[in-house]
Amino acid sequence: MWLQKFKAALEQFVGRSKTQQILEDGRPVSARSSPERKAQWVKAVIDRLDTLVSDKETRREILLCCSCRFPKRRIQKLKREYQQHGDIDELLKLMHTDSSWYGLSYYGYPQRAGNIVYVTKIPFSPQRYESAPIPSAKSRSYCHCGWIKASKASISKTFCSCGAGWYKILWEAILEKPIRVEVITSIASGDSDCTFAIYLPD
């Protein structure tokens, strides 16, 4: 599914010819490929995307189209809460009380600073992350993306706009307005965590 969404987004934003250049690879990859092979492929493709598409905003829009779908039941619950109170801070408090991700908040304990909400992802495998003996093992335990978590090399932050799309889906559904989400830090690109900035409408 991710591959199809990525290809469709490329064709939409940069056309078929450039899409073929970006995806060019002598060894096809699929969702069934090994984690190592998928990570190698993504790194090579995103490197070509960064080289061949100079506009950062276009690259960002391409990856935003590829994100996983946020669970509808969670969206509906948070949307009802916001419609009832009309208060972002109350909504964030509710997010903090959720403990459904291995005893931690599914929503990553978002914090608001003015009209920006910052959220840092909880590790995908918190226990393995805490006990991991080396940085590469920590990175693999932290990352939520099955396409890149096995990477042994740094991957461009461009790719993690896909993860930004996850939050964009949630917040646009809650607020019923378009919003902007940006990648601040990315463990795949060598940072210590994955943090996103969610820009609330005025």
C-alpha positions as CSV (number, residue, x, y, z in Angstrom):
1,M,0.0,0.0,0.0
2,W,2.8,2.5,0.9
3,L,4.6,1.9,-2.4
4,Q,1.4,2.6,-4.4
5,K,0.7,5.8,-2.4
6,F,4.3,7.0,-2.9
7,K,4.3,6.3,-6.6
8,A,0.9,8.0,-7.1
9,A,2.0,11.1,-5.1
10,L,5.2,11.3,-7.2
11,E,3.3,11.2,-10.4
12,Q,0.9,13.8,-9.1
13,F,3.6,16.3,-8.1
14,V,6.5,15.7,-10.4
15,G,5.1,13.8,-13.4
16,R,5.7,10.3,-14.8
17,S,9.1,10.9,-16.3
18,K,10.7,12.2,-13.1
19,T,8.9,9.5,-11.1
20,Q,10.6,6.9,-13.2
21,Q,14.0,8.5,-12.5
22,I,13.4,8.6,-8.8
23,L,12.1,5.0,-8.6
24,E,14.7,3.6,-10.9
25,D,16.3,0.6,-9.3
26,G,17.6,-2.7,-10.7
27,R,16.3,-4.7,-7.8
28,P,12.5,-4.2,-7.2
29,V,11.3,-3.9,-3.6
30,S,7.9,-4.9,-2.1
31,A,6.2,-5.0,1.3
32,R,7.5,-8.6,1.6
33,S,11.1,-7.6,1.1
34,S,13.4,-7.9,4.1
35,P,13.6,-5.0,6.5
36,E,17.2,-4.4,5.5
37,R,16.4,-4.4,1.8
38,K,13.4,-2.0,2.3
39,A,15.6,0.4,4.3
40,Q,18.3,0.4,1.6
41,W,15.7,1.0,-1.1
42,V,14.0,3.9,0.8
43,K,17.3,5.6,1.4
44,A,18.4,5.4,-2.2
45,V,15.0,6.6,-3.5
46,I,14.7,9.5,-1.0
47,D,18.3,10.6,-1.8
48,R,17.2,10.7,-5.5
49,L,14.1,12.6,-4.6
50,D,16.1,15.2,-2.7
51,T,18.5,15.6,-5.7
52,L,15.9,15.7,-8.5
53,V,13.2,17.7,-6.8
54,S,14.8,20.9,-5.5
55,D,11.6,22.4,-3.9
56,K,11.4,21.3,-0.3
57,E,7.7,22.0,-0.1
58,T,7.0,19.7,-3.0
59,R,9.0,16.9,-1.4
60,R,7.1,17.4,1.8
61,E,3.8,17.2,0.1
62,I,4.7,14.0,-1.7
63,L,5.5,12.2,1.6
64,L,2.5,13.7,3.4
65,C,0.4,11.7,1.0
66,C,1.9,8.4,2.0
67,S,1.2,8.3,5.7
68,C,-0.7,5.5,7.5
69,R,-4.3,6.2,8.3
70,F,-5.0,7.4,11.8
71,P,-7.5,5.1,13.6
72,K,-11.0,6.5,13.0
73,R,-12.3,5.6,16.5
74,R,-9.6,7.7,18.1
75,I,-10.3,10.6,15.8
76,Q,-14.0,10.4,16.6
77,K,-13.4,10.3,20.3
78,L,-11.0,13.3,20.3
79,K,-13.2,15.3,17.9
80,R,-16.2,14.8,20.2
81,E,-14.1,16.0,23.1
82,Y,-13.0,19.1,21.3
83,Q,-16.6,19.9,20.0
84,Q,-17.9,19.6,23.6
85,H,-15.3,21.9,25.2
86,G,-13.8,23.9,22.3
87,D,-10.5,24.0,24.3
88,I,-7.2,22.7,22.9
89,D,-5.7,22.5,26.3
90,E,-8.4,20.3,27.6
91,L,-7.9,18.1,24.5
92,L,-4.2,17.8,25.3
93,K,-5.0,16.8,28.9
94,L,-7.2,14.0,27.6
95,M,-4.3,12.8,25.3
96,H,-2.0,12.8,28.3
97,T,-4.3,10.5,30.3
98,D,-4.3,7.9,27.5
99,S,-2.0,5.0,28.5
100,S,-2.8,2.5,25.8
101,W,0.7,2.3,24.3
102,Y,2.5,-0.1,26.7
103,G,1.4,2.0,29.6
104,L,2.4,5.2,27.9
105,S,0.3,7.8,26.1
106,Y,-0.6,6.8,22.5
107,Y,-0.4,10.5,21.6
108,G,3.1,11.1,22.9
109,Y,2.2,13.8,25.6
110,P,1.8,16.8,23.2
111,Q,2.8,20.2,24.6
112,R,1.4,23.5,23.4
113,A,3.4,26.7,23.0
114,G,1.2,29.4,21.6
115,N,-0.4,28.2,18.4
116,I,2.1,25.3,18.0
117,V,1.7,21.8,19.5
118,Y,4.9,19.8,19.8
119,V,4.6,16.1,20.0
120,T,7.5,13.6,20.5
121,K,6.8,10.0,19.5
122,I,6.9,7.3,22.2
123,P,9.3,4.5,21.2
124,F,7.6,1.7,19.2
125,S,8.9,-0.8,21.6
126,P,9.5,1.1,24.9
127,Q,11.0,-1.9,26.9
128,R,13.4,-2.9,24.1
129,Y,14.3,0.7,23.7
130,E,15.2,1.1,27.3
131,S,17.3,-2.1,27.4
132,A,19.0,-1.7,24.0
133,P,22.8,-1.9,24.5
134,I,23.9,0.1,21.5
135,P,22.5,3.2,19.6
136,S,21.6,1.2,16.5
137,A,19.4,-1.1,18.6
138,K,17.8,1.9,20.3
139,S,17.0,3.4,16.9
140,R,15.4,0.3,15.6
141,S,13.3,-0.1,18.8
142,Y,12.2,3.6,18.7
143,C,11.2,3.9,15.0
144,H,7.6,3.2,14.1
145,C,8.2,2.7,10.4
146,G,8.7,-0.8,9.1
147,W,10.2,0.6,5.9
148,I,13.2,2.3,7.5
149,K,13.8,1.1,11.0
150,A,16.4,-1.5,9.9
151,S,18.5,1.2,8.2
152,K,22.2,1.3,9.2
153,A,22.6,4.7,7.6
154,S,21.0,8.1,8.2
155,I,17.9,8.8,6.1
156,S,16.9,12.2,5.0
157,K,14.2,14.0,7.1
158,T,12.3,14.3,3.8
159,F,11.0,10.7,4.4
160,C,9.6,11.5,7.8
161,S,7.1,14.0,6.4
162,C,5.2,10.7,6.0
163,G,5.1,10.5,9.8
164,A,4.0,14.2,9.9
165,G,1.0,13.2,7.7
166,W,-0.1,10.9,10.6
167,Y,-0.7,13.9,12.8
168,K,-2.1,16.0,10.0
169,I,-4.9,13.5,9.5
170,L,-5.8,13.6,13.2
171,W,-5.7,17.3,13.7
172,E,-7.4,18.3,10.5
173,A,-10.2,15.9,11.4
174,I,-10.6,17.3,14.9
175,L,-10.4,21.0,13.9
176,E,-12.1,20.6,10.5
177,K,-9.5,23.1,9.1
178,P,-6.3,22.6,7.1
179,I,-3.2,22.6,9.3
180,R,0.6,22.4,8.8
181,V,2.8,19.7,10.4
182,E,6.6,19.8,10.2
183,V,9.3,17.4,11.2
184,I,11.6,18.9,13.8
185,T,13.7,15.9,14.7
186,S,13.9,12.4,13.3
187,I,15.7,9.4,14.7
188,A,16.1,8.0,11.2
189,S,18.2,11.0,10.3
190,G,20.4,10.8,13.4
191,D,18.5,12.7,16.0
192,S,17.7,11.2,19.4
193,D,13.9,11.2,18.9
194,C,11.1,12.0,16.5
195,T,9.4,15.4,17.2
196,F,6.8,17.1,15.1
197,A,5.4,20.7,15.2
198,I,1.6,21.0,14.6
199,Y,0.7,24.6,13.7
200,L,-2.8,25.4,14.9
201,P,-5.0,27.7,12.8
202,D,-5.6,31.2,14.3
